[in-house]
Amino acid sequence: MTVSFGWGPVEAGVLAARAACVVVVDVLSFTTAVGVAVEAGAAVHPYRWRDATALAYAESVGAALAVGRREATPEHPWTLSPAALRTAPMPERLVLPSPNGSTIAAEAASYGATVVAASLRNHAAVTRLLVDRGYGTADRPLAVVASGERWPDGSLRPALEDLLGAGAVLSALAGTHTLTPEATAAATLWTATEDPVAALHGCDSGRELYEYGFPQDVAVAAEVDSSTTVPVLVDGAFQEAS
C-alpha cells in the first residue's frame, strides 16, 4: 500500500477519508509545541479558532488556554511558543488554538483516522510507531500532511519547514513502504538537504519568528530527532502514545 502526502486542511480531509492514520506536520510551531507540552505531561486539545469560543471550549474541558505569544504574562505563560511552554509550569490539560495544525488534526479526526503529531524533534520516534503499528497497508492506509501557512487572503502557503518535517518521516518509511510520487519528492528533499537546521532558521517562517522576536522557537523546532515522545490524538486531546 502506498503512503500518501498532501498539504493543508482541504487535502487532509480528502486523504483522511480513506486513511487509517494521518500524520500532521506543523513544525513552526503547532506540532513542535504539542510535542513539548506532551513531553511535560499535558494532554493537549487542538482547537481550530483563535477567538472567543476558544476560552469557552477550554473551560468546557477543564483546560488552560494558550494565548498569543505577545499576550503571555507570568500568571498565564502558555502560548504556541515551544520555548515558552518548555519553561512554563505545565497544566494537566492545555487548549492550543492553531488555524493550521489544529484544523488539520480536527479534520482528520472527524473521519475517524488516528492522528499523530510529528515534527523534526520526534520524526524518528513517529516513524517507529507507524511501522510497529502496521500503518501503510491496504487495511491501514497512511497519509502524511504538511500544514503550511496562510496568505493574507486565507489561502494555503506551502512552507519549507513542514515539507522538511514531512520528508523526514517519509524518507524513513521509504525502506518499508511504497511512497506516492508526491511523498517521494518530499522524502528526496529531506535526504538532499545538507543542513536542515540552517534551512529552518533561514526559511520564510523562521525569519518571521526572528523578526517577531522569537528566535528561540526556531531553535527548539530545530532540535532534530531529540524527542522520543509521539503525541496521538485520543478523545480530543494529544497524549503520549501508549
C-alpha positions in Angstrom: 0.0 0.0 0.0 1.3 3.5 -0.8 1.9 6.2 1.7 0.3 9.5 0.6 1.4 13.1 1.1 -0.6 16.3 0.9 -0.9 19.9 2.1 -3.3 21.7 4.3 -6.8 21.2 5.8 -8.6 20.6 2.5 -6.3 17.8 1.3 -6.2 16.4 4.9 -9.9 15.8 4.6 -9.5 14.1 1.2 -6.7 11.9 2.4 -8.3 11.2 5.8 -11.5 9.9 4.2 -9.5 6.8 3.2 -6.7 6.7 5.7 -6.5 4.8 9.0 -3.8 7.2 10.2 -2.9 10.8 9.4 0.4 12.3 10.5 0.2 16.1 10.9 3.3 18.2 10.5 3.4 21.8 11.5 7.0 22.5 12.6 6.7 26.2 13.3 5.1 25.8 15.6 2.0 23.7 16.4 3.3 20.1 16.3 6.6 21.2 17.9 4.6 22.9 20.7 2.3 19.8 21.1 5.4 17.6 21.5 7.0 19.8 24.1 3.7 20.0 26.1 3.0 16.3 25.9 6.6 15.6 27.0 5.9 17.6 30.1 2.8 15.6 30.9 0.0 17.7 29.4 -2.9 16.5 27.4 -3.2 19.0 24.5 -6.6 19.8 23.0 -6.2 21.2 19.5 -8.7 23.9 18.6 -9.4 25.4 15.2 -10.1 29.0 16.1 -8.3 31.8 17.9 -11.4 33.7 19.1 -13.7 34.0 22.0 -15.0 30.5 21.5 -11.6 29.1 22.4 -11.9 30.2 26.1 -15.4 28.6 26.3 -14.0 25.4 24.9 -11.1 25.4 27.3 -13.5 25.9 30.3 -15.6 23.1 29.0 -12.7 20.6 29.1 -11.1 21.9 32.2 -8.0 23.2 30.5 -5.7 26.2 30.4 -5.9 28.2 27.1 -2.8 29.0 25.2 -2.8 32.7 24.1 -0.9 34.6 21.5 2.9 34.9 22.0 2.7 38.6 22.9 -0.3 38.1 25.2 1.6 35.8 27.7 2.1 37.0 31.3 3.8 35.5 34.3 0.4 34.4 35.5 -0.6 33.0 32.1 2.5 31.8 30.3 1.0 29.3 27.9 1.3 30.1 24.2 2.0 28.4 20.9 5.7 29.1 21.6 7.6 25.8 22.2 10.3 27.7 24.1 7.7 29.3 26.4 6.0 26.0 27.0 9.3 24.4 27.9 9.8 26.9 30.8 6.1 27.2 31.9 4.5 25.2 34.7 2.6 22.7 32.7 -1.2 22.3 33.4 -2.8 18.9 33.2 -4.8 20.0 30.1 -3.9 22.7 27.6 -6.0 24.0 24.7 -3.7 25.0 21.8 -5.5 27.0 19.1 -4.0 26.9 15.6 -5.6 27.7 12.3 -3.3 25.3 10.6 -2.1 22.3 12.6 -5.2 22.1 14.8 -7.5 22.4 11.9 -5.8 19.6 10.1 -5.9 17.4 13.2 -9.6 18.1 13.7 -10.4 17.5 10.1 -8.6 14.1 10.1 -10.1 13.0 13.3 -13.6 13.8 12.0 -13.1 10.9 9.6 -12.2 8.5 12.3 -8.5 8.4 11.4 -5.8 8.1 14.1 -4.0 11.4 14.2 -0.3 11.7 15.1 1.7 14.9 15.6 5.2 14.9 14.0 7.9 17.5 14.0 11.7 17.5 13.3 12.2 16.8 17.0 10.4 13.4 17.0 10.3 12.2 13.4 12.3 9.0 14.1 10.1 8.1 17.0 7.0 8.7 14.9 8.3 6.5 12.1 9.0 3.7 14.6 5.4 3.9 15.9 3.9 3.9 12.4 6.0 0.8 11.5 5.3 -1.0 14.7 1.5 -0.4 14.4 1.4 -1.6 10.8 0.2 1.6 9.2 0.7 1.9 5.5 -1.1 -1.3 4.3 -4.3 -1.9 2.4 -6.2 -2.3 5.6 -4.4 0.5 7.5 -3.5 3.2 4.9 -1.3 6.1 5.9 -1.2 9.8 5.0 1.3 12.5 5.9 0.0 16.1 5.8 2.2 19.2 5.8 0.3 22.0 7.4 1.7 25.0 5.6 0.9 28.6 6.4 -1.8 31.1 5.2 -1.5 34.0 2.8 -3.4 37.2 3.8 -6.4 36.0 1.8 -6.6 32.8 3.8 -5.3 30.5 1.0 -2.6 27.9 1.6 1.1 29.0 1.6 3.3 25.9 1.3 6.0 26.1 4.0 9.5 24.7 3.6 9.8 23.7 7.3 6.7 21.5 7.0 7.9 19.9 3.8 11.2 19.0 5.5 9.4 17.6 8.6 7.1 15.5 6.4 10.1 14.5 4.3 11.9 13.3 7.3 9.1 10.9 8.2 8.6 9.8 4.6 12.3 9.2 4.0 12.4 6.8 6.9 9.4 5.0 5.6 10.7 4.6 2.1 12.6 1.4 3.0 9.5 -0.4 4.1 6.6 1.3 2.3 5.7 2.4 -1.2 5.5 6.2 -1.5 3.4 8.2 -3.9 5.3 10.5 -6.3 4.4 13.4 -4.0 5.6 11.6 -1.0 8.8 10.6 -2.8 9.5 14.2 -3.7 9.2 15.2 -0.1 11.4 12.4 1.1 14.0 13.3 -1.6 14.1 16.9 -0.4 14.9 15.8 3.1 17.7 13.5 2.1 19.1 16.1 -0.2 19.1 18.9 2.4 22.6 19.1 3.7 21.8 21.3 6.7 18.1 21.2 7.7 18.8 23.3 10.8 20.1 26.1 8.7 17.2 25.7 6.3 14.8 26.0 9.2 16.4 29.2 10.5 16.6 30.7 7.1 13.1 29.8 5.6 10.3 32.3 5.5 8.6 31.1 8.7 11.9 31.0 10.6 12.8 34.5 9.5 9.3 35.7 10.5 9.8 34.4 14.0 13.1 36.1 14.2 11.5 39.4 13.2 8.8 38.9 15.7 11.4 38.4 18.5 11.0 34.6 19.0 14.2 33.1 17.6 14.2 30.6 20.4 11.1 28.9 19.0 13.1 28.1 15.8 15.9 26.8 17.9 13.6 24.4 19.7 12.0 23.2 16.5 15.5 22.6 15.1 16.4 20.0 17.7 16.3 17.3 15.1 15.5 13.8 16.4 15.8 14.9 20.1 12.5 13.5 21.4 11.0 10.1 21.7 7.5 11.4 22.5 4.8 10.6 20.0 1.6 12.6 20.6 -1.5 10.7 19.4 -5.0 12.3 19.4 -7.2 10.4 21.9 -10.6 11.6 22.9 -10.0 15.0 21.6 -6.5 15.5 23.1 -3.0 14.7 22.1 -1.4 12.3 24.6 1.8 10.2 24.7 1.3 7.1 22.6 0.6 4.1 24.7 
